[in-house]
Amino acid sequence: MTGQHERTTADEIQVERYRYILRRLHAVNENVHRFLAIFQTLATVLAGAMLALVVGHRGWGIAPDTARAGVLGFMGLITLVALFTVLIVAVGVLAWMDYRREECELTDDVVGPGFRKPPRWRHLLRWYETYVVLFVVASVTGMWLLVMTVVLPSVD
C-alpha cells in the first residue's frame, strides 16, 4: 500500500508543479501587457507636459534655453521609461523561456519525450514581445527625431 500512496503523492506533486509552471507562464505574458500600458501612459503624459512647455513657455516667463532644456529633460525621462520597458520585456522573455523548458522537461517525464517542443530563439518573429520592443524603440526614436527637427527649433 505504501508504494501506491507514494506514487499518488508523486503524481500530485507533478500536477501541482505543472499548474505552477502554467500560472507563471501566464503571469509573464500578462506582465508584458502591463508594462506596455505603463510605457504608453507615461510617454503620453511626459510628451503632453513637454508640448505644454513648448507652447506655454513664453506666457510663463520661461527663457527659451530653459524651455529647450526642459524638452530634452522630458525626452530623457521618456527614454528611461522606454529602456526600463524593454529591459522588463527582455527579462520576461528569458523567464518565459526557462518556464517553457521546465514545462517540456516535466511533460517529457510524465507524458513522453517530444510531447511539447522546447522554445527556440529562431521563432522570435512569432512572439508578440518582439513587436512590443520594436514599437517602444520606434516610438522613442520617432519622438527624438520630431523633437530634434521640429520641436526644439520652434522654441524661441
TORVEXZA-669755 format. One record per residue: residue number from 1; residue in one letter; x, y, z of N, C-alpha, C in turn. Coordinates in steps of 0.1 Angstrom, whole numbers. Example, Ala and Ser with C-alpha at 12.3 -4.5 7.8 and 13.67 -1.06 7.14 Angstrom:
BEGIN
pt pos = 1 code = A n.px = 132 n.py = -57 n.pz = 78 ca.px = 123 ca.py = -45 ca.pz = 78 c.px = 132 c.py = -33 c.pz = 78 .
pt pos = 2 code = S n.px = 128 n.py = -22 n.pz = 71 ca.px = 137 ca.py = -11 ca.pz = 71 c.px = 129 c.py = 0 c.pz = 79 .
This chain:
BEGIN
pt pos = 1 code = M n.px = 8 n.py = -12 n.pz = 0 ca.px = 0 ca.py = 0 ca.pz = 0 c.px = 9 c.py = 13 c.pz = 0 .
pt pos = 2 code = T n.px = 20 n.py = 12 n.pz = 6 ca.px = 29 ca.py = 24 ca.pz = 7 c.px = 33 c.py = 28 c.pz = -7 .
pt pos = 3 code = G n.px = 37 n.py = 18 n.pz = -16 ca.px = 41 ca.py = 22 ca.pz = -29 c.px = 30 c.py = 29 c.pz = -37 .
pt pos = 4 code = Q n.px = 18 n.py = 25 n.pz = -36 ca.px = 7 ca.py = 32 ca.pz = -42 c.px = 5 c.py = 46 c.pz = -37 .
pt pos = 5 code = H n.px = 6 n.py = 48 n.pz = -24 ca.px = 5 ca.py = 61 ca.pz = -18 c.px = 16 c.py = 70 c.pz = -22 .
pt pos = 6 code = E n.px = 28 n.py = 65 n.pz = -23 ca.px = 40 ca.py = 73 ca.pz = -27 c.px = 38 c.py = 77 c.pz = -42 .
pt pos = 7 code = R n.px = 33 n.py = 68 n.pz = -50 ca.px = 31 ca.py = 71 ca.pz = -64 c.px = 20 c.py = 82 c.pz = -66 .
pt pos = 8 code = T n.px = 9 n.py = 81 n.pz = -58 ca.px = -1 ca.py = 91 ca.pz = -59 c.px = 4 c.py = 105 c.pz = -54 .
pt pos = 9 code = T n.px = 12 n.py = 105 n.pz = -44 ca.px = 18 ca.py = 117 ca.pz = -39 c.px = 28 c.py = 123 c.pz = -50 .
pt pos = 10 code = A n.px = 35 n.py = 115 n.pz = -56 ca.px = 44 ca.py = 120 ca.pz = -67 c.px = 36 c.py = 125 c.pz = -79 .
pt pos = 11 code = D n.px = 26 n.py = 118 n.pz = -82 ca.px = 17 ca.py = 123 ca.pz = -93 c.px = 11 c.py = 137 c.pz = -89 .
pt pos = 12 code = E n.px = 6 n.py = 138 n.pz = -77 ca.px = 0 ca.py = 151 ca.pz = -72 c.px = 11 c.py = 162 c.pz = -73 .
pt pos = 13 code = I n.px = 23 n.py = 159 n.pz = -69 ca.px = 34 ca.py = 169 ca.pz = -69 c.px = 36 c.py = 173 c.pz = -83 .
pt pos = 14 code = Q n.px = 37 n.py = 164 n.pz = -93 ca.px = 39 ca.py = 167 ca.pz = -107 c.px = 28 c.py = 176 c.pz = -112 .
pt pos = 15 code = V n.px = 15 n.py = 172 n.pz = -109 ca.px = 4 ca.py = 180 ca.pz = -113 c.px = 5 c.py = 194 c.pz = -108 .
pt pos = 16 code = E n.px = 8 n.py = 196 n.pz = -95 ca.px = 9 ca.py = 209 ca.pz = -89 c.px = 20 c.py = 217 c.pz = -95 .
pt pos = 17 code = R n.px = 31 n.py = 210 n.pz = -98 ca.px = 43 ca.py = 217 ca.pz = -104 c.px = 39 c.py = 222 c.pz = -118 .
pt pos = 18 code = Y n.px = 31 n.py = 214 n.pz = -125 ca.px = 27 ca.py = 218 ca.pz = -138 c.px = 17 c.py = 230 c.pz = -138 .
pt pos = 19 code = R n.px = 8 n.py = 229 n.pz = -128 ca.px = -1 ca.py = 241 ca.pz = -126 c.px = 7 c.py = 253 c.pz = -123 .
pt pos = 20 code = Y n.px = 17 n.py = 252 n.pz = -114 ca.px = 25 ca.py = 263 ca.pz = -111 c.px = 32 c.py = 269 c.pz = -123 .
pt pos = 21 code = I n.px = 38 n.py = 260 n.pz = -131 ca.px = 45 ca.py = 265 ca.pz = -143 c.px = 36 c.py = 272 c.pz = -152 .
pt pos = 22 code = L n.px = 24 n.py = 267 n.pz = -154 ca.px = 14 ca.py = 273 ca.pz = -163 c.px = 10 c.py = 287 c.pz = -157 .
pt pos = 23 code = R n.px = 8 n.py = 288 n.pz = -144 ca.px = 5 ca.py = 301 ca.pz = -138 c.px = 16 c.py = 311 c.pz = -140 .
pt pos = 24 code = R n.px = 28 n.py = 306 n.pz = -139 ca.px = 40 ca.py = 315 ca.pz = -141 c.px = 41 c.py = 320 c.pz = -156 .
pt pos = 25 code = L n.px = 38 n.py = 311 n.pz = -165 ca.px = 38 ca.py = 315 ca.pz = -179 c.px = 28 c.py = 325 c.pz = -182 .
pt pos = 26 code = H n.px = 16 n.py = 323 n.pz = -176 ca.px = 5 ca.py = 333 ca.pz = -178 c.px = 9 c.py = 346 c.pz = -172 .
pt pos = 27 code = A n.px = 15 n.py = 346 n.pz = -160 ca.px = 19 ca.py = 359 ca.pz = -153 c.px = 29 c.py = 366 c.pz = -161 .
pt pos = 28 code = V n.px = 39 n.py = 359 n.pz = -167 ca.px = 49 ca.py = 365 ca.pz = -175 c.px = 43 c.py = 372 c.pz = -187 .
pt pos = 29 code = N n.px = 33 n.py = 365 n.pz = -194 ca.px = 26 ca.py = 371 ca.pz = -205 c.px = 18 c.py = 383 c.pz = -201 .
pt pos = 30 code = E n.px = 12 n.py = 383 n.pz = -190 ca.px = 4 ca.py = 394 ca.pz = -185 c.px = 13 c.py = 406 c.pz = -182 .
pt pos = 31 code = N n.px = 25 n.py = 404 n.pz = -177 ca.px = 34 ca.py = 415 ca.pz = -173 c.px = 38 c.py = 423 c.pz = -185 .
pt pos = 32 code = V n.px = 39 n.py = 417 n.pz = -196 ca.px = 43 ca.py = 424 ca.pz = -208 c.px = 32 c.py = 434 c.pz = -211 .
pt pos = 33 code = H n.px = 20 n.py = 430 n.pz = -210 ca.px = 9 ca.py = 440 ca.pz = -213 c.px = 8 c.py = 451 c.pz = -203 .
pt pos = 34 code = R n.px = 11 n.py = 448 n.pz = -191 ca.px = 11 ca.py = 458 ca.pz = -180 c.px = 22 c.py = 468 c.pz = -183 .
pt pos = 35 code = F n.px = 34 n.py = 464 n.pz = -186 ca.px = 45 ca.py = 473 ca.pz = -188 c.px = 43 c.py = 481 c.pz = -201 .
pt pos = 36 code = L n.px = 37 n.py = 475 n.pz = -211 ca.px = 34 ca.py = 483 ca.pz = -223 c.px = 24 c.py = 494 c.pz = -220 .
pt pos = 37 code = A n.px = 14 n.py = 491 n.pz = -212 ca.px = 4 ca.py = 501 ca.pz = -208 c.px = 11 c.py = 512 c.pz = -200 .
pt pos = 38 code = I n.px = 19 n.py = 508 n.pz = -191 ca.px = 27 ca.py = 518 ca.pz = -183 c.px = 35 c.py = 527 c.pz = -192 .
pt pos = 39 code = F n.px = 42 n.py = 521 n.pz = -201 ca.px = 50 ca.py = 529 ca.pz = -210 c.px = 42 c.py = 539 c.pz = -218 .
pt pos = 40 code = Q n.px = 31 n.py = 534 n.pz = -224 ca.px = 22 ca.py = 542 ca.pz = -232 c.px = 17 c.py = 554 c.pz = -223 .
pt pos = 41 code = T n.px = 12 n.py = 551 n.pz = -211 ca.px = 7 ca.py = 561 ca.pz = -202 c.px = 17 c.py = 572 c.pz = -199 .
pt pos = 42 code = L n.px = 29 n.py = 567 n.pz = -194 ca.px = 39 ca.py = 577 ca.pz = -190 c.px = 45 c.py = 585 c.pz = -202 .
pt pos = 43 code = A n.px = 47 n.py = 578 n.pz = -213 ca.px = 52 ca.py = 585 ca.pz = -225 c.px = 41 c.py = 596 c.pz = -230 .
pt pos = 44 code = T n.px = 29 n.py = 593 n.pz = -229 ca.px = 18 ca.py = 602 ca.pz = -233 c.px = 18 c.py = 614 c.pz = -223 .
pt pos = 45 code = V n.px = 19 n.py = 612 n.pz = -210 ca.px = 19 ca.py = 622 ca.pz = -201 c.px = 31 c.py = 631 c.pz = -202 .
pt pos = 46 code = L n.px = 43 n.py = 625 n.pz = -203 ca.px = 55 ca.py = 633 ca.pz = -204 c.px = 55 c.py = 641 c.pz = -217 .
pt pos = 47 code = A n.px = 51 n.py = 635 n.pz = -228 ca.px = 50 ca.py = 642 ca.pz = -241 c.px = 41 c.py = 653 c.pz = -240 .
pt pos = 48 code = G n.px = 29 n.py = 651 n.pz = -234 ca.px = 20 ca.py = 662 ca.pz = -232 c.px = 25 c.py = 674 c.pz = -224 .
pt pos = 49 code = A n.px = 32 n.py = 670 n.pz = -213 ca.px = 39 ca.py = 681 ca.pz = -205 c.px = 49 c.py = 688 c.pz = -213 .
pt pos = 50 code = M n.px = 57 n.py = 680 n.pz = -221 ca.px = 67 ca.py = 687 ca.pz = -229 c.px = 61 c.py = 696 c.pz = -239 .
pt pos = 51 code = L n.px = 50 n.py = 692 n.pz = -246 ca.px = 44 ca.py = 701 ca.pz = -255 c.px = 37 c.py = 713 c.pz = -248 .
pt pos = 52 code = A n.px = 32 n.py = 711 n.pz = -236 ca.px = 27 ca.py = 723 ca.pz = -229 c.px = 38 c.py = 733 c.pz = -226 .
pt pos = 53 code = L n.px = 50 n.py = 728 n.pz = -223 ca.px = 61 ca.py = 736 ca.pz = -220 c.px = 65 c.py = 744 c.pz = -233 .
pt pos = 54 code = V n.px = 65 n.py = 737 n.pz = -244 ca.px = 69 ca.py = 744 ca.pz = -257 c.px = 58 c.py = 755 c.pz = -260 .
pt pos = 55 code = V n.px = 46 n.py = 752 n.pz = -258 ca.px = 35 ca.py = 761 ca.pz = -262 c.px = 34 c.py = 773 c.pz = -252 .
pt pos = 56 code = G n.px = 36 n.py = 770 n.pz = -239 ca.px = 34 ca.py = 780 ca.pz = -229 c.px = 46 c.py = 787 c.pz = -223 .
pt pos = 57 code = H n.px = 58 n.py = 783 n.pz = -227 ca.px = 70 ca.py = 789 ca.pz = -221 c.px = 70 c.py = 804 c.pz = -221 .
pt pos = 58 code = R n.px = 66 n.py = 810 n.pz = -232 ca.px = 66 ca.py = 825 ca.pz = -232 c.px = 57 c.py = 831 c.pz = -222 .
pt pos = 59 code = G n.px = 45 n.py = 826 n.pz = -222 ca.px = 35 ca.py = 831 ca.pz = -212 c.px = 38 c.py = 829 c.pz = -198 .
pt pos = 60 code = W n.px = 46 n.py = 818 n.pz = -195 ca.px = 50 ca.py = 815 ca.pz = -182 c.px = 63 c.py = 822 c.pz = -178 .
pt pos = 61 code = G n.px = 69 n.py = 830 n.pz = -187 ca.px = 81 ca.py = 837 ca.pz = -184 c.px = 93 c.py = 828 c.pz = -184 .
pt pos = 62 code = I n.px = 93 n.py = 817 n.pz = -191 ca.px = 105 ca.py = 807 ca.pz = -191 c.px = 113 c.py = 811 c.pz = -203 .
pt pos = 63 code = A n.px = 126 n.py = 812 n.pz = -201 ca.px = 135 ca.py = 815 ca.pz = -212 c.px = 136 c.py = 804 c.pz = -222 .
pt pos = 64 code = P n.px = 138 n.py = 807 n.pz = -235 ca.px = 139 ca.py = 796 ca.pz = -245 c.px = 149 c.py = 786 c.pz = -242 .
pt pos = 65 code = D n.px = 161 n.py = 790 n.pz = -237 ca.px = 171 ca.py = 780 ca.pz = -234 c.px = 166 c.py = 770 c.pz = -223 .
pt pos = 66 code = T n.px = 159 n.py = 775 n.pz = -213 ca.px = 154 ca.py = 767 ca.pz = -202 c.px = 143 c.py = 758 c.pz = -208 .
pt pos = 67 code = A n.px = 135 n.py = 763 n.pz = -216 ca.px = 124 ca.py = 755 ca.pz = -222 c.px = 130 c.py = 744 c.pz = -231 .
pt pos = 68 code = R n.px = 141 n.py = 747 n.pz = -238 ca.px = 147 ca.py = 736 ca.pz = -246 c.px = 153 c.py = 726 c.pz = -237 .
pt pos = 69 code = A n.px = 159 n.py = 730 n.pz = -226 ca.px = 165 ca.py = 721 ca.pz = -216 c.px = 154 c.py = 712 c.pz = -210 .
pt pos = 70 code = G n.px = 142 n.py = 718 n.pz = -208 ca.px = 131 ca.py = 711 ca.pz = -203 c.px = 126 c.py = 700 c.pz = -213 .
pt pos = 71 code = V n.px = 126 n.py = 704 n.pz = -225 ca.px = 122 ca.py = 694 ca.pz = -236 c.px = 131 c.py = 683 c.pz = -236 .
pt pos = 72 code = L n.px = 144 n.py = 685 n.pz = -236 ca.px = 154 ca.py = 675 ca.pz = -235 c.px = 153 c.py = 666 c.pz = -223 .
pt pos = 73 code = G n.px = 149 n.py = 673 n.pz = -212 ca.px = 147 ca.py = 665 ca.pz = -199 c.px = 135 c.py = 656 c.pz = -200 .
pt pos = 74 code = F n.px = 124 n.py = 661 n.pz = -206 ca.px = 113 ca.py = 652 ca.pz = -208 c.px = 116 c.py = 641 c.pz = -217 .
pt pos = 75 code = M n.px = 123 n.py = 643 n.pz = -228 ca.px = 127 ca.py = 632 ca.pz = -237 c.px = 137 c.py = 622 c.pz = -230 .
pt pos = 76 code = G n.px = 145 n.py = 627 n.pz = -221 ca.px = 154 ca.py = 618 ca.pz = -213 c.px = 145 c.py = 609 c.pz = -205 .
pt pos = 77 code = L n.px = 135 n.py = 615 n.pz = -198 ca.px = 126 ca.py = 607 ca.pz = -190 c.px = 119 c.py = 596 c.pz = -198 .
pt pos = 78 code = I n.px = 114 n.py = 600 n.pz = -210 ca.px = 107 ca.py = 591 ca.pz = -218 c.px = 116 c.py = 580 c.pz = -223 .
pt pos = 79 code = T n.px = 128 n.py = 583 n.pz = -226 ca.px = 138 ca.py = 573 ca.pz = -230 c.px = 141 c.py = 564 c.pz = -218 .
pt pos = 80 code = L n.px = 142 n.py = 569 n.pz = -206 ca.px = 144 ca.py = 560 ca.pz = -195 c.px = 133 c.py = 550 c.pz = -193 .
pt pos = 81 code = V n.px = 121 n.py = 555 n.pz = -194 ca.px = 109 ca.py = 547 ca.pz = -193 c.px = 109 c.py = 536 c.pz = -204 .
pt pos = 82 code = A n.px = 113 n.py = 540 n.pz = -216 ca.px = 113 ca.py = 531 ca.pz = -227 c.px = 124 c.py = 520 c.pz = -224 .
pt pos = 83 code = L n.px = 136 n.py = 524 n.pz = -220 ca.px = 146 ca.py = 514 ca.pz = -217 c.px = 142 c.py = 505 c.pz = -206 .
pt pos = 84 code = F n.px = 135 n.py = 510 n.pz = -196 ca.px = 130 ca.py = 501 ca.pz = -185 c.px = 120 c.py = 491 c.pz = -191 .
pt pos = 85 code = T n.px = 111 n.py = 496 n.pz = -199 ca.px = 101 ca.py = 487 ca.pz = -205 c.px = 108 c.py = 476 c.pz = -214 .
pt pos = 86 code = V n.px = 118 n.py = 480 n.pz = -222 ca.px = 125 ca.py = 470 ca.pz = -230 c.px = 132 c.py = 460 c.pz = -221 .
pt pos = 87 code = L n.px = 138 n.py = 465 n.pz = -210 ca.px = 145 ca.py = 456 ca.pz = -201 c.px = 136 c.py = 446 c.pz = -195 .
pt pos = 88 code = I n.px = 124 n.py = 451 n.pz = -190 ca.px = 114 ca.py = 442 ca.pz = -184 c.px = 109 c.py = 432 c.pz = -194 .
pt pos = 89 code = V n.px = 106 n.py = 436 n.pz = -206 ca.px = 102 ca.py = 426 ca.pz = -216 c.px = 113 c.py = 416 c.pz = -219 .
pt pos = 90 code = A n.px = 125 n.py = 420 n.pz = -220 ca.px = 136 ca.py = 410 ca.pz = -222 c.px = 137 c.py = 400 c.pz = -211 .
pt pos = 91 code = V n.px = 137 n.py = 405 n.pz = -198 ca.px = 137 ca.py = 396 ca.pz = -187 c.px = 125 c.py = 387 c.pz = -187 .
pt pos = 92 code = G n.px = 114 n.py = 392 n.pz = -191 ca.px = 102 ca.py = 384 ca.pz = -192 c.px = 103 c.py = 373 c.pz = -202 .
pt pos = 93 code = V n.px = 110 n.py = 376 n.pz = -213 ca.px = 112 ca.py = 366 ca.pz = -223 c.px = 121 c.py = 355 c.pz = -218 .
pt pos = 94 code = L n.px = 132 n.py = 359 n.pz = -211 ca.px = 141 ca.py = 349 ca.pz = -205 c.px = 134 c.py = 340 c.pz = -195 .
pt pos = 95 code = A n.px = 126 n.py = 346 n.pz = -187 ca.px = 118 ca.py = 339 ca.pz = -177 c.px = 109 c.py = 329 c.pz = -184 .
pt pos = 96 code = W n.px = 102 n.py = 334 n.pz = -194 ca.px = 93 ca.py = 326 ca.pz = -202 c.px = 100 c.py = 314 c.pz = -208 .
pt pos = 97 code = M n.px = 112 n.py = 316 n.pz = -213 ca.px = 120 ca.py = 305 ca.pz = -219 c.px = 123 c.py = 295 c.pz = -208 .
pt pos = 98 code = D n.px = 127 n.py = 299 n.pz = -197 ca.px = 130 ca.py = 290 ca.pz = -186 c.px = 118 c.py = 281 c.pz = -182 .
pt pos = 99 code = Y n.px = 107 n.py = 288 n.pz = -180 ca.px = 94 ca.py = 281 ca.pz = -176 c.px = 90 c.py = 271 c.pz = -187 .
pt pos = 100 code = R n.px = 91 n.py = 275 n.pz = -199 ca.px = 87 ca.py = 266 ca.pz = -210 c.px = 97 c.py = 254 c.pz = -211 .
pt pos = 101 code = R n.px = 109 n.py = 256 n.pz = -209 ca.px = 119 ca.py = 245 ca.pz = -208 c.px = 115 c.py = 235 c.pz = -197 .
pt pos = 102 code = E n.px = 112 n.py = 241 n.pz = -186 ca.px = 108 ca.py = 233 ca.pz = -174 c.px = 95 c.py = 225 c.pz = -177 .
pt pos = 103 code = E n.px = 86 n.py = 232 n.pz = -184 ca.px = 73 ca.py = 225 ca.pz = -188 c.px = 76 c.py = 214 c.pz = -197 .
pt pos = 104 code = C n.px = 85 n.py = 216 n.pz = -206 ca.px = 88 ca.py = 205 ca.pz = -216 c.px = 95 c.py = 193 c.pz = -209 .
pt pos = 105 code = E n.px = 104 n.py = 196 n.pz = -200 ca.px = 111 ca.py = 185 ca.pz = -192 c.px = 100 c.py = 177 c.pz = -184 .
pt pos = 106 code = L n.px = 91 n.py = 184 n.pz = -178 ca.px = 81 ca.py = 178 ca.pz = -170 c.px = 72 c.py = 169 c.pz = -179 .
pt pos = 107 code = T n.px = 67 n.py = 174 n.pz = -190 ca.px = 58 ca.py = 167 ca.pz = -199 c.px = 66 c.py = 155 c.pz = -205 .
pt pos = 108 code = D n.px = 79 n.py = 157 n.pz = -208 ca.px = 87 ca.py = 146 ca.pz = -213 c.px = 87 c.py = 134 c.pz = -203 .
pt pos = 109 code = D n.px = 88 n.py = 137 n.pz = -190 ca.px = 89 ca.py = 127 ca.pz = -180 c.px = 75 c.py = 121 c.pz = -178 .
pt pos = 110 code = V n.px = 65 n.py = 129 n.pz = -178 ca.px = 51 ca.py = 123 ca.pz = -175 c.px = 44 c.py = 117 c.pz = -187 .
pt pos = 111 code = V n.px = 44 n.py = 125 n.pz = -198 ca.px = 37 ca.py = 120 ca.pz = -210 c.px = 45 c.py = 112 c.pz = -219 .
pt pos = 112 code = G n.px = 57 n.py = 117 n.pz = -221 ca.px = 66 ca.py = 110 ca.pz = -230 c.px = 75 c.py = 120 c.pz = -238 .
pt pos = 113 code = P n.px = 86 n.py = 116 n.pz = -242 ca.px = 95 ca.py = 125 ca.pz = -250 c.px = 89 c.py = 132 c.pz = -262 .
pt pos = 114 code = G n.px = 91 n.py = 144 n.pz = -263 ca.px = 86 ca.py = 152 ca.pz = -275 c.px = 71 c.py = 156 c.pz = -274 .
pt pos = 115 code = F n.px = 65 n.py = 154 n.pz = -263 ca.px = 51 ca.py = 159 ca.pz = -261 c.px = 50 c.py = 174 c.pz = -264 .
pt pos = 116 code = R n.px = 59 n.py = 182 n.pz = -258 ca.px = 59 ca.py = 196 ca.pz = -260 c.px = 73 c.py = 199 c.pz = -265 .
pt pos = 117 code = K n.px = 74 n.py = 207 n.pz = -276 ca.px = 88 ca.py = 211 ca.pz = -281 c.px = 93 c.py = 223 c.pz = -273 .
pt pos = 118 code = P n.px = 105 n.py = 223 n.pz = -270 ca.px = 111 ca.py = 234 ca.pz = -263 c.px = 111 c.py = 247 c.pz = -272 .
pt pos = 119 code = P n.px = 110 n.py = 258 n.pz = -266 ca.px = 110 ca.py = 271 ca.pz = -274 c.px = 124 c.py = 273 c.pz = -280 .
pt pos = 120 code = R n.px = 123 n.py = 280 n.pz = -292 ca.px = 135 ca.py = 282 ca.pz = -299 c.px = 136 c.py = 297 c.pz = -302 .
pt pos = 121 code = W n.px = 148 n.py = 302 n.pz = -302 ca.px = 150 ca.py = 317 ca.pz = -305 c.px = 147 c.py = 320 c.pz = -319 .
pt pos = 122 code = R n.px = 148 n.py = 310 n.pz = -328 ca.px = 145 ca.py = 313 ca.pz = -342 c.px = 131 c.py = 317 c.pz = -345 .
pt pos = 123 code = H n.px = 122 n.py = 314 n.pz = -335 ca.px = 108 ca.py = 318 ca.pz = -336 c.px = 105 c.py = 332 c.pz = -331 .
pt pos = 124 code = L n.px = 115 n.py = 340 n.pz = -329 ca.px = 115 ca.py = 353 ca.pz = -324 c.px = 104 c.py = 362 c.pz = -331 .
pt pos = 125 code = L n.px = 103 n.py = 360 n.pz = -344 ca.px = 93 ca.py = 368 ca.pz = -352 c.px = 79 c.py = 365 c.pz = -349 .
pt pos = 126 code = R n.px = 76 n.py = 353 n.pz = -343 ca.px = 63 ca.py = 349 ca.pz = -339 c.px = 59 c.py = 355 c.pz = -326 .
pt pos = 127 code = W n.px = 68 n.py = 360 n.pz = -318 ca.px = 65 ca.py = 364 ca.pz = -304 c.px = 60 c.py = 379 c.pz = -304 .
pt pos = 128 code = Y n.px = 49 n.py = 381 n.pz = -297 ca.px = 44 ca.py = 395 ca.pz = -297 c.px = 54 c.py = 404 c.pz = -289 .
pt pos = 129 code = E n.px = 62 n.py = 398 n.pz = -280 ca.px = 71 ca.py = 406 ca.pz = -273 c.px = 81 c.py = 413 c.pz = -282 .
pt pos = 130 code = T n.px = 84 n.py = 407 n.pz = -293 ca.px = 93 ca.py = 413 ca.pz = -303 c.px = 87 c.py = 425 c.pz = -308 .
pt pos = 131 code = Y n.px = 74 n.py = 425 n.pz = -311 ca.px = 68 ca.py = 437 ca.pz = -317 c.px = 65 c.py = 448 c.pz = -306 .
pt pos = 132 code = V n.px = 64 n.py = 444 n.pz = -294 ca.px = 63 ca.py = 454 ca.pz = -283 c.px = 76 c.py = 461 c.pz = -282 .
pt pos = 133 code = V n.px = 87 n.py = 454 n.pz = -282 ca.px = 100 ca.py = 461 ca.pz = -281 c.px = 102 c.py = 470 c.pz = -294 .
pt pos = 134 code = L n.px = 99 n.py = 465 n.pz = -305 ca.px = 100 ca.py = 473 ca.pz = -318 c.px = 91 c.py = 485 c.pz = -317 .
pt pos = 135 code = F n.px = 79 n.py = 484 n.pz = -312 ca.px = 70 ca.py = 496 ca.pz = -310 c.px = 76 c.py = 506 c.pz = -301 .
pt pos = 136 code = V n.px = 82 n.py = 501 n.pz = -289 ca.px = 87 ca.py = 511 ca.pz = -280 c.px = 99 c.py = 518 c.pz = -286 .
pt pos = 137 code = V n.px = 108 n.py = 510 n.pz = -292 ca.px = 120 ca.py = 516 ca.pz = -298 c.px = 117 c.py = 526 c.pz = -309 .
pt pos = 138 code = A n.px = 107 n.py = 522 n.pz = -318 ca.px = 103 ca.py = 530 ca.pz = -329 c.px = 96 c.py = 543 c.pz = -324 .
pt pos = 139 code = S n.px = 88 n.py = 542 n.pz = -313 ca.px = 81 ca.py = 553 ca.pz = -308 c.px = 91 c.py = 564 c.pz = -302 .
pt pos = 140 code = V n.px = 101 n.py = 559 n.pz = -295 ca.px = 111 ca.py = 568 ca.pz = -289 c.px = 120 c.py = 574 c.pz = -299 .
pt pos = 141 code = T n.px = 124 n.py = 566 n.pz = -309 ca.px = 132 ca.py = 571 ca.pz = -320 c.px = 124 c.py = 582 c.pz = -328 .
pt pos = 142 code = G n.px = 112 n.py = 579 n.pz = -331 ca.px = 104 ca.py = 589 ca.pz = -338 c.px = 102 c.py = 602 c.pz = -330 .
pt pos = 143 code = M n.px = 100 n.py = 600 n.pz = -317 ca.px = 99 ca.py = 612 ca.pz = -308 c.px = 112 c.py = 620 c.pz = -308 .
pt pos = 144 code = W n.px = 123 n.py = 613 n.pz = -307 ca.px = 136 ca.py = 621 ca.pz = -307 c.px = 137 c.py = 628 c.pz = -321 .
pt pos = 145 code = L n.px = 134 n.py = 622 n.pz = -332 ca.px = 135 ca.py = 628 ca.pz = -345 c.px = 126 c.py = 641 c.pz = -345 .
pt pos = 146 code = L n.px = 114 n.py = 640 n.pz = -341 ca.px = 105 ca.py = 651 ca.pz = -341 c.px = 110 c.py = 662 c.pz = -331 .
pt pos = 147 code = V n.px = 115 n.py = 658 n.pz = -320 ca.px = 120 ca.py = 668 ca.pz = -310 c.px = 131 c.py = 676 c.pz = -316 .
pt pos = 148 code = M n.px = 141 n.py = 669 n.pz = -322 ca.px = 153 ca.py = 675 ca.pz = -327 c.px = 150 c.py = 683 c.pz = -340 .
pt pos = 149 code = T n.px = 141 n.py = 679 n.pz = -348 ca.px = 139 ca.py = 686 ca.pz = -361 c.px = 128 c.py = 696 c.pz = -361 .
pt pos = 150 code = V n.px = 118 n.py = 694 n.pz = -352 ca.px = 106 ca.py = 703 ca.pz = -352 c.px = 104 c.py = 711 c.pz = -340 .
pt pos = 151 code = V n.px = 104 n.py = 704 n.pz = -328 ca.px = 101 ca.py = 710 ca.pz = -315 c.px = 112 c.py = 720 c.pz = -311 .
pt pos = 152 code = L n.px = 124 n.py = 715 n.pz = -309 ca.px = 135 ca.py = 724 ca.pz = -304 c.px = 137 c.py = 736 c.pz = -313 .
pt pos = 153 code = P n.px = 137 n.py = 734 n.pz = -327 ca.px = 139 ca.py = 746 ca.pz = -335 c.px = 127 c.py = 757 c.pz = -333 .
pt pos = 154 code = S n.px = 116 n.py = 752 n.pz = -329 ca.px = 104 ca.py = 761 ca.pz = -328 c.px = 104 c.py = 769 c.pz = -314 .
pt pos = 155 code = V n.px = 113 n.py = 765 n.pz = -305 ca.px = 113 ca.py = 772 ca.pz = -292 c.px = 122 c.py = 784 c.pz = -294 .
pt pos = 156 code = D n.px = 116 n.py = 796 n.pz = -294 ca.px = 124 ca.py = 808 ca.pz = -294 c.px = 119 c.py = 818 c.pz = -285 .
